Amino acid sequence: MVRLKNMIRSGKMLTHLDAHNCKIRPIILCGLLGLLLNPMVACKPDDSDGVPPTIELDSGGLRFDIQVPDTLKVRVRIRSQQTLDRALLRVQRSDGVALLPPQVRTLWGRDTLIEWEVMLTDSLLPSGQFQLVFQAVSGDQTGSLFLPLRLWAVPRRFMGVVWFIQEALQSSVYRSDSLGGLIPRESSVSLDLIQCASWPGSGRVWLRGQTSPVLWGYQLDFFSFNSIYSTPSDPGQSPYTYISGFDNGVYVSRGLGDVLRFSQLGAPGGQFSIPPDFVPVFTSRQQEHLLVELRARPPSSLRRVRIYHADFQGLLREFMVSGNVLGAARVASDAWILLVEQQNTGLGRVWRYNLSTQQLLEESPGTVDHQFRTMVPGVDGYWLGGTTGVWYFRPSSGVQTGLWQRRFSDMVTDLFFDPRMNRLIGWRGTNGLIWNPDSGGRIECQLPDSIRFACPY
C-alpha cells in the first residue's frame, strides 16, 4: 500500500505487475485511485442535505376571512431536494395553542400538490385573528408556511343576564332581559354565597358560601339549585377559599389546605397538595398550567405563588408576591401576567412572571392609572376593571410594550366576559352593567340589593 501511494505521488504509471504485487484487484485499484486522486469528490456532501422543503400557496389568497360555520379549502405545492416524509396543517393562536386537532398526510416523492379541507363548524370556536400553519418534513429538515386566518364565531342570541344578589340572609337570583328589563326573583337559598365559577356554554354555575361546607350548582336552564360536593372543614378556616371554572374542569381550594379538581359534572379528578403552613386562596388554569396563590396561616403574612402541571400535578415554579393575587393569565409558553394588590388597598397593578428567567417585572407602563380590582380574559386580550373604569389590555412579547385602552368609564368591582355571546358584564353595589365590546353599547339595570356575581345566558 505504501508503495502504491509513493508511485502515485511520483506520477509513475502502475503496471499490472505492480498491482498484482500489491495484492489489489483491478476493480479495487480503480476505486482507490479515484478516492486518492479526487479527495474533494469523496468528501463532498449531498447537495440536498440541510435544505428544508419549500411550501407555496397554489390556491386562495394570502389571507383568509371565515364566518363560522364554514369549510376552508386550500391547496399548496411542496417541493424538496430529498424525498418527502409527511405534511401537517395546524390552526392555532398566535402563541401556538391549537384550536383544532392537526391534520397529517404521509408523502412520497419530491414534488407534490396537496389540497386541504378544514371544517370550521364547531360552535365553540372563538372570534379573532389566528394562523394557518403548513409544515413539510423530509429527513431531519422541516419547511413551514404561515398564513393569517380571521375567524368570526357563530352568532349567539343574547337573552340577558343572571344576577346573584344578597337579600337579607338569603342569596337570590334575578334575571334581566337583553334590554336590561328586570325579571322578578326566581329562587333563593339560605346561604351567604360569595363567589361563583362559570364558563361559556356550560349551562351551570358553581357556587360557594362563606361558611357552608357544601358546593352548590345553579342550572341556568332549569333555574334551580343543587348540591354538588360536601367537605370536612377546619374550625379556623372557611370550608372553601376559592373556586375557578375552565373548559377542562373546576378547581376548588379548601381551607383544609389543598386544591381539588372536578369535572364539569362534579366528578372528582385530582388533588394538589399544599404545604401545611399555607392555605390556597386563588387558582387559575391556563393550558397545561395551574397557578395557585398560597397565603401563610396566621400569624405569618407571607404569600407565595406556585405553578403546577395541571394534568400531572407536578410543581413547576414557586415565587413570592407582595400582595393578594386578584387575577392571572398565561400570555406565553413561559410567561404569566398577574394582577397583584398593592398594600391592602384592594387595587392592583399588573406584573409579568417569566418562568425561564424566574423574574417578576411590572407589566403596565407608568402612563396607566393603576386602579384595577379585577382581570378577566377577553378575545385576544384581557379586560381590567376598577375605580377608573374598564380597560382593555393586549400584552406583547416584551414588558411594558402591550396595548392599553380605557374602553368604558364606569366604575366596577368585578367583571365577567362571555366570548360566545360577546358580552362583558360588570357590577358595583346594586348597579349592573352590560356592554357589547365591539359596538360599545351599554345597558344598565338596578337590582334590589348588592350584586355578588353574574353571568349572561
Secondary structure as a PSIPRED ss2 file (coil, helix, strand):
# PSIPRED VFORMAT (PSIPRED V4.0)

   1 M C   1.000  0.000  0.000
   2 V H   0.000  1.000  0.000
   3 R H   0.000  1.000  0.000
   4 L H   0.000  1.000  0.000
   5 K H   0.000  1.000  0.000
   6 N H   0.000  1.000  0.000
   7 M H   0.000  1.000  0.000
   8 I H   0.000  1.000  0.000
   9 R H   0.000  1.000  0.000
  10 S H   0.000  1.000  0.000
  11 G C   1.000  0.000  0.000
  12 K C   1.000  0.000  0.000
  13 M C   1.000  0.000  0.000
  14 L C   1.000  0.000  0.000
  15 T C   1.000  0.000  0.000
  16 H H   0.000  1.000  0.000
  17 L H   0.000  1.000  0.000
  18 D H   0.000  1.000  0.000
  19 A H   0.000  1.000  0.000
  20 H H   0.000  1.000  0.000
  21 N H   0.000  1.000  0.000
  22 C C   1.000  0.000  0.000
  23 K C   1.000  0.000  0.000
  24 I C   1.000  0.000  0.000
  25 R C   1.000  0.000  0.000
  26 P H   0.000  1.000  0.000
  27 I H   0.000  1.000  0.000
  28 I H   0.000  1.000  0.000
  29 L H   0.000  1.000  0.000
  30 C H   0.000  1.000  0.000
  31 G H   0.000  1.000  0.000
  32 L H   0.000  1.000  0.000
  33 L H   0.000  1.000  0.000
  34 G H   0.000  1.000  0.000
  35 L H   0.000  1.000  0.000
  36 L H   0.000  1.000  0.000
  37 L H   0.000  1.000  0.000
  38 N C   1.000  0.000  0.000
  39 P H   0.000  1.000  0.000
  40 M H   0.000  1.000  0.000
  41 V H   0.000  1.000  0.000
  42 A H   0.000  1.000  0.000
  43 C H   0.000  1.000  0.000
  44 K C   1.000  0.000  0.000
  45 P C   1.000  0.000  0.000
  46 D C   1.000  0.000  0.000
  47 D C   1.000  0.000  0.000
  48 S C   1.000  0.000  0.000
  49 D C   1.000  0.000  0.000
  50 G C   1.000  0.000  0.000
  51 V C   1.000  0.000  0.000
  52 P C   1.000  0.000  0.000
  53 P C   1.000  0.000  0.000
  54 T E   0.000  0.000  1.000
  55 I E   0.000  0.000  1.000
  56 E E   0.000  0.000  1.000
  57 L E   0.000  0.000  1.000
  58 D C   1.000  0.000  0.000
  59 S C   1.000  0.000  0.000
  60 G C   1.000  0.000  0.000
  61 G C   1.000  0.000  0.000
  62 L C   1.000  0.000  0.000
  63 R C   1.000  0.000  0.000
  64 F E   0.000  0.000  1.000
  65 D E   0.000  0.000  1.000
  66 I E   0.000  0.000  1.000
  67 Q E   0.000  0.000  1.000
  68 V C   1.000  0.000  0.000
  69 P C   1.000  0.000  0.000
  70 D E   0.000  0.000  1.000
  71 T E   0.000  0.000  1.000
  72 L E   0.000  0.000  1.000
  73 K E   0.000  0.000  1.000
  74 V E   0.000  0.000  1.000
  75 R E   0.000  0.000  1.000
  76 V E   0.000  0.000  1.000
  77 R E   0.000  0.000  1.000
  78 I E   0.000  0.000  1.000
  79 R E   0.000  0.000  1.000
  80 S C   1.000  0.000  0.000
  81 Q C   1.000  0.000  0.000
  82 Q C   1.000  0.000  0.000
  83 T C   1.000  0.000  0.000
  84 L C   1.000  0.000  0.000
  85 D C   1.000  0.000  0.000
  86 R E   0.000  0.000  1.000
  87 A E   0.000  0.000  1.000
  88 L E   0.000  0.000  1.000
  89 L E   0.000  0.000  1.000
  90 R E   0.000  0.000  1.000
  91 V E   0.000  0.000  1.000
  92 Q E   0.000  0.000  1.000
  93 R C   1.000  0.000  0.000
  94 S C   1.000  0.000  0.000
  95 D C   1.000  0.000  0.000
  96 G C   1.000  0.000  0.000
  97 V C   1.000  0.000  0.000
  98 A E   0.000  0.000  1.000
  99 L C   1.000  0.000  0.000
 100 L C   1.000  0.000  0.000
 101 P C   1.000  0.000  0.000
 102 P C   1.000  0.000  0.000
 103 Q E   0.000  0.000  1.000
 104 V E   0.000  0.000  1.000
 105 R E   0.000  0.000  1.000
 106 T E   0.000  0.000  1.000
 107 L C   1.000  0.000  0.000
 108 W C   1.000  0.000  0.000
 109 G C   1.000  0.000  0.000
 110 R C   1.000  0.000  0.000
 111 D E   0.000  0.000  1.000
 112 T E   0.000  0.000  1.000
 113 L E   0.000  0.000  1.000
 114 I E   0.000  0.000  1.000
 115 E E   0.000  0.000  1.000
 116 W E   0.000  0.000  1.000
 117 E E   0.000  0.000  1.000
 118 V E   0.000  0.000  1.000
 119 M E   0.000  0.000  1.000
 120 L E   0.000  0.000  1.000
 121 T C   1.000  0.000  0.000
 122 D C   1.000  0.000  0.000
 123 S C   1.000  0.000  0.000
 124 L C   1.000  0.000  0.000
 125 L C   1.000  0.000  0.000
 126 P C   1.000  0.000  0.000
 127 S C   1.000  0.000  0.000
 128 G E   0.000  0.000  1.000
 129 Q E   0.000  0.000  1.000
 130 F E   0.000  0.000  1.000
 131 Q E   0.000  0.000  1.000
 132 L E   0.000  0.000  1.000
 133 V E   0.000  0.000  1.000
 134 F E   0.000  0.000  1.000
 135 Q E   0.000  0.000  1.000
 136 A E   0.000  0.000  1.000
 137 V E   0.000  0.000  1.000
 138 S E   0.000  0.000  1.000
 139 G C   1.000  0.000  0.000
 140 D C   1.000  0.000  0.000
 141 Q E   0.000  0.000  1.000
 142 T E   0.000  0.000  1.000
 143 G E   0.000  0.000  1.000
 144 S E   0.000  0.000  1.000
 145 L E   0.000  0.000  1.000
 146 F E   0.000  0.000  1.000
 147 L E   0.000  0.000  1.000
 148 P E   0.000  0.000  1.000
 149 L E   0.000  0.000  1.000
 150 R E   0.000  0.000  1.000
 151 L E   0.000  0.000  1.000
 152 W E   0.000  0.000  1.000
 153 A C   1.000  0.000  0.000
 154 V C   1.000  0.000  0.000
 155 P C   1.000  0.000  0.000
 156 R C   1.000  0.000  0.000
 157 R C   1.000  0.000  0.000
 158 F C   1.000  0.000  0.000
 159 M C   1.000  0.000  0.000
 160 G E   0.000  0.000  1.000
 161 V E   0.000  0.000  1.000
 162 V E   0.000  0.000  1.000
 163 W E   0.000  0.000  1.000
 164 F E   0.000  0.000  1.000
 165 I E   0.000  0.000  1.000
 166 Q E   0.000  0.000  1.000
 167 E E   0.000  0.000  1.000
 168 A C   1.000  0.000  0.000
 169 L C   1.000  0.000  0.000
 170 Q E   0.000  0.000  1.000
 171 S E   0.000  0.000  1.000
 172 S E   0.000  0.000  1.000
 173 V E   0.000  0.000  1.000
 174 Y E   0.000  0.000  1.000
 175 R E   0.000  0.000  1.000
 176 S E   0.000  0.000  1.000
 177 D E   0.000  0.000  1.000
 178 S C   1.000  0.000  0.000
 179 L C   1.000  0.000  0.000
 180 G C   1.000  0.000  0.000
 181 G C   1.000  0.000  0.000
 182 L E   0.000  0.000  1.000
 183 I E   0.000  0.000  1.000
 184 P E   0.000  0.000  1.000
 185 R E   0.000  0.000  1.000
 186 E E   0.000  0.000  1.000
 187 S E   0.000  0.000  1.000
 188 S E   0.000  0.000  1.000
 189 V E   0.000  0.000  1.000
 190 S C   1.000  0.000  0.000
 191 L C   1.000  0.000  0.000
 192 D C   1.000  0.000  0.000
 193 L E   0.000  0.000  1.000
 194 I E   0.000  0.000  1.000
 195 Q E   0.000  0.000  1.000
 196 C E   0.000  0.000  1.000
 197 A E   0.000  0.000  1.000
 198 S C   1.000  0.000  0.000
 199 W C   1.000  0.000  0.000
 200 P C   1.000  0.000  0.000
 201 G C   1.000  0.000  0.000
 202 S C   1.000  0.000  0.000
 203 G C   1.000  0.000  0.000
 204 R E   0.000  0.000  1.000
 205 V E   0.000  0.000  1.000
 206 W E   0.000  0.000  1.000
 207 L E   0.000  0.000  1.000
 208 R E   0.000  0.000  1.000
 209 G E   0.000  0.000  1.000
 210 Q C   1.000  0.000  0.000
 211 T C   1.000  0.000  0.000
 212 S C   1.000  0.000  0.000
 213 P C   1.000  0.000  0.000
 214 V E   0.000  0.000  1.000
 215 L E   0.000  0.000  1.000
 216 W E   0.000  0.000  1.000
 217 G E   0.000  0.000  1.000
 218 Y E   0.000  0.000  1.000
 219 Q E   0.000  0.000  1.000
 220 L C   1.000  0.000  0.000
 221 D C   1.000  0.000  0.000
 222 F C   1.000  0.000  0.000
 223 F C   1.000  0.000  0.000
 224 S E   0.000  0.000  1.000
 225 F E   0.000  0.000  1.000
 226 N E   0.000  0.000  1.000
 227 S E   0.000  0.000  1.000
 228 I E   0.000  0.000  1.000
 229 Y E   0.000  0.000  1.000
 230 S E   0.000  0.000  1.000
 231 T C   1.000  0.000  0.000
 232 P C   1.000  0.000  0.000
 233 S C   1.000  0.000  0.000
 234 D C   1.000  0.000  0.000
 235 P C   1.000  0.000  0.000
 236 G C   1.000  0.000  0.000
 237 Q C   1.000  0.000  0.000
 238 S C   1.000  0.000  0.000
 239 P C   1.000  0.000  0.000
 240 Y E   0.000  0.000  1.000
 241 T E   0.000  0.000  1.000
 242 Y E   0.000  0.000  1.000
 243 I E   0.000  0.000  1.000
 244 S E   0.000  0.000  1.000
 245 G E   0.000  0.000  1.000
 246 F E   0.000  0.000  1.000
 247 D C   1.000  0.000  0.000
 248 N C   1.000  0.000  0.000
 249 G E   0.000  0.000  1.000
 250 V E   0.000  0.000  1.000
 251 Y E   0.000  0.000  1.000
 252 V E   0.000  0.000  1.000
 253 S E   0.000  0.000  1.000
 254 R E   0.000  0.000  1.000
 255 G C   1.000  0.000  0.000
 256 L C   1.000  0.000  0.000
 257 G C   1.000  0.000  0.000
 258 D E   0.000  0.000  1.000
 259 V E   0.000  0.000  1.000
 260 L E   0.000  0.000  1.000
 261 R E   0.000  0.000  1.000
 262 F E   0.000  0.000  1.000
 263 S C   1.000  0.000  0.000
 264 Q C   1.000  0.000  0.000
 265 L C   1.000  0.000  0.000
 266 G C   1.000  0.000  0.000
 267 A C   1.000  0.000  0.000
 268 P E   0.000  0.000  1.000
 269 G E   0.000  0.000  1.000
 270 G E   0.000  0.000  1.000
 271 Q E   0.000  0.000  1.000
 272 F E   0.000  0.000  1.000
 273 S E   0.000  0.000  1.000
 274 I C   1.000  0.000  0.000
 275 P C   1.000  0.000  0.000
 276 P C   1.000  0.000  0.000
 277 D C   1.000  0.000  0.000
 278 F E   0.000  0.000  1.000
 279 V E   0.000  0.000  1.000
 280 P E   0.000  0.000  1.000
 281 V E   0.000  0.000  1.000
 282 F E   0.000  0.000  1.000
 283 T E   0.000  0.000  1.000
 284 S E   0.000  0.000  1.000
 285 R E   0.000  0.000  1.000
 286 Q E   0.000  0.000  1.000
 287 Q C   1.000  0.000  0.000
 288 E C   1.000  0.000  0.000
 289 H E   0.000  0.000  1.000
 290 L E   0.000  0.000  1.000
 291 L E   0.000  0.000  1.000
 292 V E   0.000  0.000  1.000
 293 E E   0.000  0.000  1.000
 294 L E   0.000  0.000  1.000
 295 R E   0.000  0.000  1.000
 296 A E   0.000  0.000  1.000
 297 R C   1.000  0.000  0.000
 298 P C   1.000  0.000  0.000
 299 P C   1.000  0.000  0.000
 300 S C   1.000  0.000  0.000
 301 S C   1.000  0.000  0.000
 302 L C   1.000  0.000  0.000
 303 R E   0.000  0.000  1.000
 304 R E   0.000  0.000  1.000
 305 V E   0.000  0.000  1.000
 306 R E   0.000  0.000  1.000
 307 I E   0.000  0.000  1.000
 308 Y E   0.000  0.000  1.000
 309 H E   0.000  0.000  1.000
 310 A C   1.000  0.000  0.000
 311 D C   1.000  0.000  0.000
 312 F C   1.000  0.000  0.000
 313 Q C   1.000  0.000  0.000
 314 G C   1.000  0.000  0.000
 315 L E   0.000  0.000  1.000
 316 L E   0.000  0.000  1.000
 317 R E   0.000  0.000  1.000
 318 E E   0.000  0.000  1.000
 319 F E   0.000  0.000  1.000
 320 M E   0.000  0.000  1.000
 321 V C   1.000  0.000  0.000
 322 S C   1.000  0.000  0.000
 323 G C   1.000  0.000  0.000
 324 N C   1.000  0.000  0.000
 325 V E   0.000  0.000  1.000
 326 L E   0.000  0.000  1.000
 327 G E   0.000  0.000  1.000
 328 A E   0.000  0.000  1.000
 329 A E   0.000  0.000  1.000
 330 R E   0.000  0.000  1.000
 331 V E   0.000  0.000  1.000
 332 A E   0.000  0.000  1.000
 333 S C   1.000  0.000  0.000
 334 D C   1.000  0.000  0.000
 335 A E   0.000  0.000  1.000
 336 W E   0.000  0.000  1.000
 337 I E   0.000  0.000  1.000
 338 L E   0.000  0.000  1.000
 339 L E   0.000  0.000  1.000
 340 V E   0.000  0.000  1.000
 341 E E   0.000  0.000  1.000
 342 Q C   1.000  0.000  0.000
 343 Q C   1.000  0.000  0.000
 344 N C   1.000  0.000  0.000
 345 T C   1.000  0.000  0.000
 346 G C   1.000  0.000  0.000
 347 L C   1.000  0.000  0.000
 348 G E   0.000  0.000  1.000
 349 R E   0.000  0.000  1.000
 350 V E   0.000  0.000  1.000
 351 W E   0.000  0.000  1.000
 352 R E   0.000  0.000  1.000
 353 Y E   0.000  0.000  1.000
 354 N E   0.000  0.000  1.000
 355 L C   1.000  0.000  0.000
 356 S C   1.000  0.000  0.000
 357 T C   1.000  0.000  0.000
 358 Q C   1.000  0.000  0.000
 359 Q E   0.000  0.000  1.000
 360 L E   0.000  0.000  1.000
 361 L E   0.000  0.000  1.000
 362 E E   0.000  0.000  1.000
 363 E C   1.000  0.000  0.000
 364 S C   1.000  0.000  0.000
 365 P C   1.000  0.000  0.000
 366 G C   1.000  0.000  0.000
 367 T C   1.000  0.000  0.000
 368 V C   1.000  0.000  0.000
 369 D C   1.000  0.000  0.000
 370 H C   1.000  0.000  0.000
 371 Q C   1.000  0.000  0.000
 372 F E   0.000  0.000  1.000
 373 R E   0.000  0.000  1.000
 374 T E   0.000  0.000  1.000
 375 M E   0.000  0.000  1.000
 376 V E   0.000  0.000  1.000
 377 P E   0.000  0.000  1.000
 378 G C   1.000  0.000  0.000
 379 V C   1.000  0.000  0.000
 380 D C   1.000  0.000  0.000
 381 G C   1.000  0.000  0.000
 382 Y E   0.000  0.000  1.000
 383 W E   0.000  0.000  1.000
 384 L E   0.000  0.000  1.000
 385 G E   0.000  0.000  1.000
 386 G E   0.000  0.000  1.000
 387 T C   1.000  0.000  0.000
 388 T C   1.000  0.000  0.000
 389 G E   0.000  0.000  1.000
 390 V E   0.000  0.000  1.000
 391 W E   0.000  0.000  1.000
 392 Y E   0.000  0.000  1.000
 393 F E   0.000  0.000  1.000
 394 R E   0.000  0.000  1.000
 395 P C   1.000  0.000  0.000
 396 S C   1.000  0.000  0.000
 397 S C   1.000  0.000  0.000
 398 G C   1.000  0.000  0.000
 399 V C   1.000  0.000  0.000
 400 Q C   1.000  0.000  0.000
 401 T C   1.000  0.000  0.000
 402 G C   1.000  0.000  0.000
 403 L E   0.000  0.000  1.000
 404 W E   0.000  0.000  1.000
 405 Q E   0.000  0.000  1.000
 406 R E   0.000  0.000  1.000
 407 R E   0.000  0.000  1.000
 408 F E   0.000  0.000  1.000
 409 S C   1.000  0.000  0.000
 410 D C   1.000  0.000  0.000
 411 M C   1.000  0.000  0.000
 412 V C   1.000  0.000  0.000
 413 T C   1.000  0.000  0.000
 414 D E   0.000  0.000  1.000
 415 L E   0.000  0.000  1.000
 416 F E   0.000  0.000  1.000
 417 F E   0.000  0.000  1.000
 418 D E   0.000  0.000  1.000
 419 P C   1.000  0.000  0.000
 420 R C   1.000  0.000  0.000
 421 M C   1.000  0.000  0.000
 422 N C   1.000  0.000  0.000
 423 R E   0.000  0.000  1.000
 424 L E   0.000  0.000  1.000
 425 I E   0.000  0.000  1.000
 426 G E   0.000  0.000  1.000
 427 W E   0.000  0.000  1.000
 428 R E   0.000  0.000  1.000
 429 G C   1.000  0.000  0.000
 430 T C   1.000  0.000  0.000
 431 N E   0.000  0.000  1.000
 432 G E   0.000  0.000  1.000
 433 L E   0.000  0.000  1.000
 434 I E   0.000  0.000  1.000
 435 W E   0.000  0.000  1.000
 436 N C   1.000  0.000  0.000
 437 P C   1.000  0.000  0.000
 438 D C   1.000  0.000  0.000
 439 S C   1.000  0.000  0.000
 440 G C   1.000  0.000  0.000
 441 G C   1.000  0.000  0.000
 442 R E   0.000  0.000  1.000
 443 I E   0.000  0.000  1.000
 444 E E   0.000  0.000  1.000
 445 C E   0.000  0.000  1.000
 446 Q E   0.000  0.000  1.000
 447 L C   1.000  0.000  0.000
 448 P C   1.000  0.000  0.000
 449 D C   1.000  0.000  0.000
 450 S C   1.000  0.000  0.000
 451 I E   0.000  0.000  1.000
 452 R E   0.000  0.000  1.000
 453 F E   0.000  0.000  1.000
 454 A E   0.000  0.000  1.000
 455 C E   0.000  0.000  1.000
 456 P E   0.000  0.000  1.000
 457 Y C   1.000  0.000  0.000
